[in-house]
Amino acid sequence: MTGRLVPGANAALTAENPGLDAVVVGIAWDQIASRGPSAELVPVAIVCGDDGKVLSDEDLVFFNQLDGADASVRFLDDSDDEEIDVDLVSVPDAVDKIVFAVYLDPDPRSPRDLGSVRSMTIRVGSSDGRELVRFDLPSDRNHTIDAVILGELYRHRSEWKFRAVGQGYTTGLTGLRTDHGIGRAR
């Protein structure tokens, strides 16, 4: 299975790739060079329970917290702009999905939207580097959004699937925090 997905499309990862026990999720973008402040993009993986909320704030994986609470989701920095390694076998049963998003650093000197981003891609590959699926985010709304959910790894019965999402936010990190319960007391 190798394919390009459109927003809302799903791909069966483990069902179509028997023995697949880990994946590498790569996020890459192409940005227009700027003479002034440039957009600082921050990729994040949000490890969620069946309510769609982050299990705990230790289950956020990003540049400042490289491993999730149980280390089954780990932030890498390799061939893509950013890579996140997911050990599917070690992901706890309490995890329903892992959301992959990018938000604009809220620094007040930064641009206010993703308008300088020409293209953005999320790809899911096997541990041996074989690309399984990819989703190229349509860039027609980048001048109106400052965060975006690119895709989700999720459980369907005993299998893992990937969904291309492409949901943009005009509320940046605040919108992601609200929708996924980040920073709330449990």
RABELTA-V358574 format. One record per residue. N is the residue number from 1. RES is the residue in three letters. PSI is psi as a letter, one per 40 degrees, with the letter a starting at -180 (none if undefined). OMEGA is omega in radians with two decimals (none if undefined). Layout:
n;res;psi;omega
N;RES;PSI;OMEGA
N;RES;PSI;OMEGA
This chain:
n;res;psi;omega
1;MET;h;2.95
2;THR;h;-3.12
3;GLY;i;3.04
4;ARG;h;-3.11
5;LEU;i;3.03
6;VAL;i;-3.14
7;PRO;h;3.13
8;GLY;e;-3.12
9;ALA;i;3.13
10;ASN;i;3.05
11;ALA;h;3.09
12;ALA;h;-3.08
13;LEU;c;-3.06
14;THR;d;3.13
15;ALA;d;-3.11
16;GLU;e;3.13
17;ASN;g;-3.11
18;PRO;h;3.14
19;GLY;e;3.11
20;LEU;h;-3.10
21;ASP;e;3.10
22;ALA;i;3.08
23;VAL;i;3.01
24;VAL;h;3.12
25;VAL;h;-3.14
26;GLY;h;3.10
27;ILE;h;-3.12
28;ALA;i;3.10
29;TRP;i;3.07
30;ASP;h;-3.02
31;GLN;i;3.07
32;ILE;h;3.13
33;ALA;i;-3.11
34;SER;i;3.04
35;ARG;e;3.10
36;GLY;a;3.11
37;PRO;h;3.10
38;SER;i;-3.13
39;ALA;h;3.08
40;GLU;h;-3.09
41;LEU;h;-3.11
42;VAL;h;3.05
43;PRO;i;-3.14
44;VAL;i;2.98
45;ALA;h;-3.10
46;ILE;h;-3.09
47;VAL;h;-2.96
48;CYS;i;3.00
49;GLY;a;-3.08
50;ASP;e;3.07
51;ASP;e;-3.14
52;GLY;e;-3.12
53;LYS;i;3.10
54;VAL;h;-3.12
55;LEU;d;3.07
56;SER;i;3.11
57;ASP;e;3.04
58;GLU;e;3.12
59;ASP;f;2.95
60;LEU;h;3.13
61;VAL;h;-3.12
62;PHE;a;-3.02
63;PHE;d;-3.08
64;ASN;e;3.11
65;GLN;g;-2.93
66;LEU;e;3.13
67;ASP;i;2.99
68;GLY;i;-3.06
69;ALA;d;-3.10
70;ASP;e;3.11
71;ALA;e;3.07
72;SER;e;3.08
73;VAL;h;-3.05
74;ARG;h;3.12
75;PHE;h;3.07
76;LEU;i;3.06
77;ASP;g;-2.99
78;ASP;b;-2.98
79;SER;d;3.04
80;ASP;i;3.03
81;ASP;d;3.10
82;GLU;i;3.07
83;GLU;i;3.11
84;ILE;h;-3.11
85;ASP;h;3.13
86;VAL;h;3.06
87;ASP;g;-3.02
88;LEU;d;-3.11
89;VAL;d;-3.08
90;SER;e;3.13
91;VAL;h;-3.11
92;PRO;i;3.14
93;ASP;d;-3.13
94;ALA;e;-3.11
95;VAL;h;3.11
96;ASP;d;-3.13
97;LYS;i;3.05
98;ILE;h;-3.08
99;VAL;h;3.11
100;PHE;h;-3.06
101;ALA;i;3.02
102;VAL;h;3.07
103;TYR;i;3.11
104;LEU;h;3.10
105;ASP;h;-3.06
106;PRO;e;3.08
107;ASP;h;-3.08
108;PRO;e;3.11
109;ARG;e;-3.11
110;SER;i;3.00
111;PRO;i;-3.05
112;ARG;e;-3.12
113;ASP;i;-3.13
114;LEU;f;-3.09
115;GLY;d;3.14
116;SER;e;3.14
117;VAL;h;3.14
118;ARG;d;-3.10
119;SER;i;3.09
120;MET;h;-3.09
121;THR;i;2.92
122;ILE;h;3.12
123;ARG;i;3.08
124;VAL;h;-3.13
125;GLY;i;3.06
126;SER;i;-3.13
127;SER;d;-3.14
128;ASP;e;3.05
129;GLY;e;3.13
130;ARG;h;3.11
131;GLU;h;3.14
132;LEU;d;3.11
133;VAL;i;3.04
134;ARG;i;3.10
135;PHE;h;3.07
136;ASP;h;-3.09
137;LEU;h;3.04
138;PRO;h;-3.04
139;SER;e;-3.06
140;ASP;e;-3.12
141;ARG;e;-3.04
142;ASN;d;3.14
143;HIS;e;-3.13
144;THR;e;-3.08
145;ILE;i;3.10
146;ASP;e;3.02
147;ALA;i;-3.14
148;VAL;h;2.96
149;ILE;h;-3.12
150;LEU;d;-3.10
151;GLY;i;-3.11
152;GLU;h;2.86
153;LEU;h;-3.12
154;TYR;i;3.11
155;ARG;h;2.97
156;HIS;h;-2.97
157;ARG;b;-3.12
158;SER;e;-3.08
159;GLU;i;3.04
160;TRP;h;3.10
161;LYS;i;3.05
162;PHE;h;3.10
163;ARG;h;3.01
164;ALA;h;-3.04
165;VAL;c;-3.12
166;GLY;f;3.14
167;GLN;h;3.14
168;GLY;i;3.10
169;TYR;i;2.98
170;THR;e;-3.12
171;THR;e;3.03
172;GLY;b;-3.11
173;LEU;d;3.12
174;THR;d;3.12
175;GLY;d;3.09
176;LEU;d;3.14
177;ARG;d;-3.11
178;THR;d;-3.10
179;ASP;d;-3.04
180;HIS;e;3.03
181;GLY;f;-3.13
182;ILE;h;3.10
183;GLY;e;3.13
184;ARG;i;3.10
185;ALA;i;3.11
186;ARG;none;none
